[in-house]
Amino acid sequence: MTKEVIIEKINDFLIDEFEVESDDISPEANLKNTLELDSLDFVDLVVAVESNFGVKLLGEDFVNVLTLQDFYNLIERKLS
């Protein structure tokens, strides 16, 4: 799966399932502050990643994930 496809899928489920405004989506967007994802959203995000990409995420996977770009990179690493 290419990085572009990963980014497109993530952006799509952020808009559809988390009601994130498309204007707020950018690689440097902070997941908590800009996209306003809270701890319950992160649980839902893990479920969305598992159903969309078939990979499991653990709490420690998010330790260094602050921005959407960090999240894209995390999913890309998990898929490789």
N, C-alpha and C positions, 0 to 999 in steps of 0.2 A: 504494500500500500504506500503510495507516495505521500510526502509531507503535505502537499496541496489537498489531497483527499482527506487526510486526517484533520486538517484545519477546517475544511468545509463541513465535515461531519460534526465536529465539536461546535462550531459556530451555529449550525442548524439546530442542534439539540439545546444549546443555550437559549436561543431565541424561542423555540417551540415549547420546551419543557420548563424553562426557568424564567420565561418572559423578560429576558434581557433585551434591551433596545439595541437594534442593529448598529445604531450610531455609537453606542458605548463599546462595541467590540473592536479592539485593536490589540496588537501583540503586547503593548506596554500597559494595558489595562490591568489594574490590581483586582484580583478576584473578590476580595472582601470589600474594599472601599469603593471601587469604580463600578463593579458589577453587582455589588451588594449581596453576595452570597454569604449566608450564615452557616453555622455548623450543621444544621439539618439539611441545608442545600448540598453540603459536601457529601453527606451520606447518599442523597439522591444522585449526586454527580458520579459517585462510585458505581451505583447501580446502572446509570446511563452508559458509562464507559464499558462496563461488563457486557451489557446487551448490544452495544454498537460495535465494540471492538473485540469482544471475547477475551479480555484480559482482566485480571483481578488487581485492585489497588488496595494497599494497606495504609494505615495512618502515617507510618513513617515515610511513605512515598511522597507525602505532601510537605515534609519538613522544609524543603527549600523552594516550594512552589508558591510564589507570590503573585506573579503576573500570568496573563493568558499565554504568553510565549513560553514561560516555564512549564505550563500545563501541556502545551503542544509538544514540547521536548520530552516530557515525561511519557506521554502516550507513544511517541515515536520510539523511545528507548524500550518501552515494554513490548512493542510489536517487533522489534528487531532481534 
